[in-house]
Amino acid sequence: QVQLVESGGGLVQAGGSLRLSCAASGIIFNINAMTWYRQAPGNQRELVASISSSGRTSYADSVKGRFTISRDNAKNTVDLLMNSLKPEDTGVYYCSSMYQFRFWGQGTQVTVSS
C-alpha cells in the first residue's frame, strides 16, 4: 500500500520560513520523481517544485530563489524548504510520487499571514 505523508505545515508570518516533509512508503522511492503541488482556495492545483530520481530539480517561477526541494533516498523522504514566504503561498501543499503511476499524499495546510 502506497502512503505519502506530509508534515510541517502551519501558520507563519510573511517573510518567514517553513520546511515541509513527505515520508513515502510502499514505493521504490529512489526511482520515483517527487513533486510538491499546492492548491489555494478556488484555484487549481499547481506544481511548486519537482526533483527527479537523479536529483534534477525544477521550480515554478513564482517560487524560484525562495524554495528548495531535496530528497533523501536513504530515508524515503522529500523536503520542501520555503523561505521568504508570501501570503500568496498560502494553500494546501501536496506531495506526489511518479513512476508509471502517480500517487498523492493527503496534503498539509500552509497559511502565510500578511
Backbone as ProteinMPNN parsed JSONL, in Angstrom:
{"seq_chain_A": "QVQLVESGGGLVQAGGSLRLSCAASGIIFNINAMTWYRQAPGNQRELVASISSSGRTSYADSVKGRFTISRDNAKNTVDLLMNSLKPEDTGVYYCSSMYQFRFWGQGTQVTVSS", "coords_chain_A": {"N_chain_A": [[0.839, -1.188, 0.0], [0.635, 2.123, -0.952], [1.847, 4.977, 0.637], [1.963, 8.4, 1.206], [2.996, 10.797, 3.296], [2.556, 13.932, 4.428], [4.089, 16.565, 6.337], [4.682, 19.366, 8.562], [3.416, 21.71, 7.871], [1.718, 24.862, 8.617], [0.99, 27.942, 10.368], [2.408, 30.98, 9.465], [4.158, 34.089, 9.537], [4.389, 36.573, 6.932], [7.423, 36.595, 5.133], [8.614, 34.748, 6.702], [9.719, 31.316, 7.346], [9.215, 27.883, 6.426], [9.506, 24.347, 6.694], [8.562, 21.716, 4.808], [7.867, 18.226, 4.901], [7.837, 15.02, 3.386], [7.034, 11.755, 3.835], [7.559, 8.664, 2.4], [6.153, 5.477, 1.649], [5.809, 2.063, 0.556], [6.512, 2.341, -2.069], [9.121, 2.114, -4.556], [11.314, 4.159, -3.696], [13.601, 5.5, -4.712], [13.466, 5.483, -7.477], [11.444, 7.06, -8.175], [10.143, 10.126, -9.38], [9.677, 13.02, -7.502], [7.317, 15.35, -6.393], [6.15, 18.517, -5.309], [3.029, 19.974, -4.953], [0.599, 22.618, -4.857], [-2.5, 23.962, -3.658], [-4.622, 26.597, -3.674], [-7.534, 28.069, -2.143], [-10.281, 27.965, -4.339], [-8.666, 27.863, -6.512], [-6.844, 26.101, -9.113], [-4.925, 23.089, -8.663], [-1.434, 23.482, -8.497], [1.866, 23.003, -9.785], [4.674, 23.148, -7.712], [7.393, 22.471, -7.037], [9.812, 20.151, -8.215], [11.65, 17.075, -8.129], [13.818, 14.95, -9.719], [14.49, 11.383, -10.112], [17.203, 11.282, -10.337], [17.977, 13.523, -9.069], [17.674, 15.988, -10.254], [16.344, 19.218, -10.258], [13.392, 21.284, -10.451], [11.454, 24.289, -10.621], [8.491, 26.215, -9.993], [8.034, 29.415, -11.478], [7.188, 31.316, -9.675], [8.25, 30.632, -7.224], [10.938, 30.341, -7.423], [14.22, 30.712, -6.246], [13.366, 31.086, -3.679], [12.272, 28.772, -2.62], [13.375, 25.44, -1.883], [13.788, 22.208, -2.988], [14.449, 18.926, -1.859], [15.755, 15.58, -1.569], [15.968, 12.524, 0.275], [17.121, 9.585, -0.24], [17.796, 7.451, 1.343], [16.188, 7.692, 3.534], [13.716, 7.775, 2.458], [12.378, 10.218, 2.001], [11.156, 13.448, 1.041], [11.79, 16.837, 1.015], [10.619, 20.221, 1.361], [11.904, 23.248, 1.522], [10.9, 26.348, 2.472], [11.395, 29.638, 2.084], [11.244, 33.191, 2.788], [8.453, 33.601, 2.729], [5.283, 34.372, 1.269], [2.004, 35.878, 1.382], [0.577, 34.898, -0.8], [1.53, 32.358, -1.069], [0.0, 30.758, 0.418], [-1.917, 27.841, 0.981], [-3.0, 24.42, 0.416], [-0.564, 22.026, 0.574], [0.672, 19.446, -1.368], [2.259, 16.306, -1.582], [3.656, 14.323, -4.125], [4.255, 11.311, -5.876], [5.843, 9.85, -8.694], [6.099, 7.25, -10.892], [5.469, 5.466, -13.468], [2.861, 5.305, -12.329], [0.94, 7.838, -10.669], [0.937, 8.943, -7.365], [-0.624, 10.394, -4.462], [-0.269, 12.436, -1.53], [-2.065, 13.341, 1.502], [-2.06, 15.991, 1.972], [-0.95, 19.126, 3.415], [-1.645, 21.978, 5.333], [-0.647, 25.251, 4.61], [-0.384, 28.435, 5.806], [0.094, 31.784, 5.236], [0.422, 34.732, 6.802], [-0.199, 38.225, 6.392]], "CA_chain_A": [[0.0, 0.0, 0.0], [1.43, 3.337, -1.072], [1.496, 6.077, 1.533], [2.763, 9.614, 1.208], [2.508, 11.525, 4.463], [3.173, 15.252, 4.543], [4.113, 17.204, 7.647], [5.443, 20.604, 8.62], [2.636, 22.9, 7.565], [1.312, 25.669, 9.75], [0.764, 29.371, 10.18], [3.655, 31.735, 9.55], [4.051, 35.463, 9.031], [5.096, 36.874, 5.691], [8.855, 36.715, 5.331], [9.084, 33.623, 7.49], [10.127, 30.075, 6.678], [8.688, 26.595, 6.844], [10.046, 23.177, 5.995], [7.631, 20.604, 4.662], [8.489, 16.936, 4.674], [6.937, 13.973, 2.902], [7.574, 10.423, 4.05], [6.945, 7.731, 1.458], [6.275, 4.038, 1.872], [5.062, 1.285, -0.423], [7.045, 2.561, -3.411], [10.583, 2.087, -4.662], [11.424, 5.605, -3.637], [14.699, 6.128, -5.449], [13.208, 5.569, -8.915], [10.305, 7.937, -8.361], [10.218, 11.572, -9.333], [8.851, 13.52, -6.394], [6.858, 16.696, -6.697], [5.251, 19.238, -4.413], [1.993, 20.798, -5.563], [-0.209, 23.343, -3.889], [-3.812, 24.388, -4.126], [-5.248, 27.651, -2.888], [-8.996, 28.026, -2.287], [-10.801, 28.49, -5.594], [-7.67, 27.736, -7.592], [-6.435, 24.754, -9.495], [-3.672, 22.619, -8.091], [-0.308, 23.889, -9.334], [3.18, 22.448, -9.449], [5.561, 24.07, -6.995], [8.777, 22.06, -7.221], [9.949, 18.743, -8.541], [13.002, 16.539, -8.122], [13.822, 13.679, -10.43], [15.174, 10.29, -9.423], [18.64, 11.571, -10.373], [18.246, 14.716, -8.277], [17.479, 17.222, -11.006], [15.242, 19.974, -9.67], [12.74, 22.336, -11.22], [10.594, 25.096, -9.764], [7.604, 27.207, -10.578], [8.677, 30.734, -11.491], [6.756, 32.086, -8.51], [8.964, 30.234, -6.008], [12.38, 30.242, -7.694], [15.048, 31.535, -5.378], [12.829, 31.112, -2.31], [12.0, 27.392, -2.193], [14.352, 24.429, -2.245], [13.329, 20.83, -2.836], [15.553, 17.98, -1.693], [15.3, 14.237, -1.268], [16.878, 11.641, 0.987], [16.706, 8.249, -0.675], [18.011, 6.513, 2.443], [15.066, 7.842, 4.472], [12.472, 7.831, 1.679], [11.71, 11.481, 2.275], [11.4, 14.616, 0.199], [11.518, 18.049, 1.774], [10.477, 21.492, 0.667], [12.265, 24.371, 2.38], [10.242, 27.534, 1.939], [11.868, 30.876, 2.695], [10.65, 34.446, 2.311], [7.081, 33.253, 2.385], [4.365, 35.451, 0.935], [0.601, 35.465, 1.557], [0.12, 34.13, -1.959], [1.998, 30.979, -0.934], [-1.0, 30.045, 1.211], [-2.649, 26.77, 0.31], [-2.715, 23.056, 0.843], [0.592, 21.509, -0.155], [0.584, 18.007, -1.577], [3.403, 15.559, -2.065], [3.249, 13.367, -5.15], [5.305, 10.481, -6.451], [5.528, 9.466, -10.063], [6.844, 6.279, -11.698], [4.386, 4.75, -14.14], [1.612, 5.788, -11.736], [1.104, 8.965, -9.746], [0.278, 8.833, -6.065], [-0.732, 11.669, -3.758], [-0.48, 12.49, -0.098], [-3.338, 13.931, 1.921], [-1.883, 17.434, 1.998], [-0.712, 19.847, 4.668], [-2.032, 23.369, 5.156], [0.308, 26.334, 4.857], [-1.044, 29.735, 5.82], [1.041, 32.875, 5.411], [-0.309, 35.948, 7.144], [0.475, 39.464, 5.972]], "C_chain_A": [[0.883, 1.25, 0.0], [0.906, 4.379, -0.085], [2.487, 7.206, 1.368], [2.183, 10.498, 2.301], [3.282, 12.824, 4.606], [3.122, 15.748, 5.987], [4.847, 18.529, 7.535], [4.668, 21.853, 8.271], [2.277, 23.669, 8.818], [1.072, 27.099, 9.355], [2.071, 30.119, 10.395], [3.416, 33.146, 9.02], [4.814, 35.617, 7.722], [6.571, 37.144, 5.99], [9.458, 35.562, 6.106], [9.398, 32.404, 6.644], [9.377, 28.888, 7.251], [9.41, 25.509, 6.064], [8.975, 22.102, 5.991], [8.412, 19.323, 4.421], [7.425, 15.94, 4.229], [7.652, 12.641, 3.078], [6.817, 9.428, 3.182], [7.163, 6.29, 1.891], [5.45, 3.321, 0.811], [5.481, 1.518, -1.858], [8.551, 2.354, -3.38], [11.004, 3.535, -4.818], [12.461, 6.153, -4.614], [14.487, 6.15, -6.954], [12.043, 6.507, -9.23], [10.737, 9.394, -8.449], [9.261, 12.031, -8.249], [8.536, 14.993, -6.636], [5.991, 17.238, -5.564], [4.308, 20.085, -5.269], [1.322, 21.603, -4.457], [-1.528, 23.755, -4.526], [-4.377, 25.409, -3.155], [-6.763, 27.578, -3.099], [-9.457, 28.674, -3.595], [-9.861, 28.379, -6.773], [-7.418, 26.28, -7.944], [-5.139, 24.378, -8.785], [-2.54, 22.968, -9.047], [0.983, 23.258, -8.847], [4.035, 23.515, -8.792], [7.025, 23.728, -7.268], [8.823, 20.561, -7.443], [11.412, 18.34, -8.479], [12.95, 15.156, -8.754], [14.529, 12.607, -9.608], [16.677, 10.521, -9.377], [19.001, 12.841, -9.614], [18.105, 16.026, -9.019], [16.237, 17.923, -10.471], [14.655, 20.968, -10.66], [11.713, 23.014, -10.325], [9.631, 25.943, -10.59], [8.286, 28.572, -10.493], [8.375, 31.517, -10.218], [7.535, 31.748, -7.237], [10.476, 30.131, -6.212], [13.151, 31.215, -6.809], [14.575, 31.597, -3.937], [12.627, 29.7, -1.752], [13.116, 26.468, -2.663], [13.777, 23.047, -1.974], [14.554, 19.927, -2.714], [14.973, 16.618, -1.347], [16.385, 13.475, -0.536], [16.43, 10.218, 0.673], [16.905, 7.193, 0.412], [16.83, 6.526, 3.427], [13.71, 7.831, 3.777], [11.673, 9.092, 1.976], [12.068, 12.528, 1.225], [10.943, 15.837, 0.985], [11.326, 19.24, 0.849], [10.761, 22.59, 1.679], [11.728, 25.634, 1.729], [10.692, 28.751, 2.733], [11.14, 32.077, 2.095], [9.206, 34.239, 1.885], [6.213, 34.493, 2.2], [2.925, 34.97, 1.167], [0.082, 34.63, 0.39], [0.664, 32.704, -1.991], [1.013, 30.133, -0.117], [-1.724, 28.998, 0.385], [-2.391, 25.435, 0.97], [-1.605, 22.523, -0.047], [0.535, 19.985, -0.174], [1.908, 17.45, -2.087], [2.897, 14.532, -3.077], [4.458, 12.596, -5.636], [4.873, 10.046, -7.842], [6.557, 8.477, -10.598], [5.812, 5.335, -12.262], [3.016, 5.207, -13.626], [1.923, 6.956, -10.813], [0.303, 8.699, -8.485], [0.347, 10.181, -5.359], [-0.809, 11.462, -2.249], [-1.781, 13.208, 0.208], [-3.269, 15.459, 2.014], [-1.633, 17.994, 3.385], [-0.961, 21.331, 4.403], [-0.877, 24.308, 5.495], [-0.465, 27.646, 4.752], [-0.018, 30.813, 6.13], [0.24, 34.153, 5.635], [0.496, 37.182, 6.758], [0.716, 40.388, 7.149]], "O_chain_A": [[1.762, 1.405, 0.848], [-0.296, 4.628, 0.013], [3.7, 6.996, 1.388], [1.02, 10.898, 2.238], [4.485, 12.829, 4.866], [2.224, 15.392, 6.75], [5.542, 18.791, 6.553], [5.208, 22.955, 8.365], [2.496, 23.202, 9.936], [0.964, 27.432, 8.175], [2.757, 29.911, 11.396], [2.566, 33.358, 8.155], [5.763, 34.882, 7.447], [6.917, 37.822, 6.957], [10.679, 35.415, 6.16], [9.354, 32.44, 5.415], [8.96, 28.892, 8.41], [9.862, 25.718, 4.938], [8.538, 21.637, 7.044], [9.482, 19.338, 3.814], [6.269, 16.013, 4.644], [8.737, 12.429, 2.539], [5.589, 9.359, 3.223], [8.212, 5.934, 2.427], [4.518, 3.888, 0.241], [4.881, 0.961, -2.776], [9.179, 2.41, -2.323], [11.045, 4.071, -5.926], [12.219, 7.165, -5.272], [15.269, 6.787, -7.659], [11.698, 6.721, -10.393], [11.592, 9.843, -7.687], [8.165, 11.489, -8.102], [9.403, 15.77, -7.037], [5.209, 16.512, -4.95], [4.73, 20.806, -6.173], [1.466, 21.298, -3.273], [-1.653, 23.877, -5.745], [-4.582, 25.126, -1.974], [-7.221, 27.078, -4.127], [-9.066, 29.798, -3.911], [-10.205, 28.75, -7.895], [-7.734, 25.364, -7.184], [-4.367, 25.24, -8.365], [-2.66, 22.779, -10.258], [1.166, 23.011, -7.655], [4.107, 24.649, -9.266], [7.803, 24.588, -7.68], [7.994, 19.808, -6.933], [12.304, 19.148, -8.739], [12.143, 14.309, -8.371], [15.091, 12.886, -8.549], [17.355, 10.017, -8.482], [20.174, 13.203, -9.518], [18.393, 17.083, -8.456], [15.201, 17.292, -10.259], [15.329, 21.429, -11.581], [11.174, 22.407, -9.399], [9.92, 26.327, -11.723], [9.025, 28.846, -9.548], [9.209, 32.288, -9.742], [7.483, 32.506, -6.268], [11.21, 29.861, -5.261], [12.777, 32.377, -6.653], [15.287, 32.098, -3.067], [12.793, 29.469, -0.554], [13.723, 26.69, -3.71], [13.333, 22.756, -0.863], [15.566, 20.14, -3.382], [13.835, 16.516, -0.888], [17.574, 13.747, -0.706], [15.47, 9.716, 1.258], [16.247, 6.153, 0.395], [16.518, 5.518, 4.061], [12.672, 7.873, 4.437], [10.459, 9.047, 2.176], [13.136, 12.489, 0.613], [9.847, 15.86, 1.544], [11.805, 19.259, -0.285], [9.963, 22.836, 2.583], [12.056, 25.949, 0.585], [10.395, 28.869, 3.922], [10.511, 31.985, 1.041], [8.799, 34.659, 0.801], [6.385, 35.509, 2.874], [2.67, 33.766, 1.148], [-0.76, 33.752, 0.578], [0.287, 31.924, -2.864], [1.192, 28.922, 0.013], [-2.096, 29.239, -0.763], [-1.659, 25.337, 1.955], [-1.701, 22.567, -1.274], [0.372, 19.333, 0.858], [2.58, 18.06, -2.919], [1.83, 13.945, -2.894], [5.547, 13.15, -5.789], [3.684, 9.895, -8.122], [7.734, 8.809, -10.743], [5.329, 4.462, -11.539], [2.113, 5.466, -14.421], [3.014, 7.054, -10.251], [-0.855, 8.283, -8.537], [1.236, 10.994, -5.611], [-1.335, 10.462, -1.762], [-2.505, 13.63, -0.694], [-4.295, 16.131, 2.121], [-2.046, 17.419, 4.393], [-0.541, 21.869, 3.379], [-0.224, 24.17, 6.53], [-1.113, 27.925, 3.743], [0.656, 30.765, 7.159], [-0.516, 34.592, 4.769], [1.726, 37.171, 6.798], [1.271, 41.473, 6.978]]}, "name": "protein", "num_of_chains": 1, "seq": "QVQLVESGGGLVQAGGSLRLSCAASGIIFNINAMTWYRQAPGNQRELVASISSSGRTSYADSVKGRFTISRDNAKNTVDLLMNSLKPEDTGVYYCSSMYQFRFWGQGTQVTVSS"}
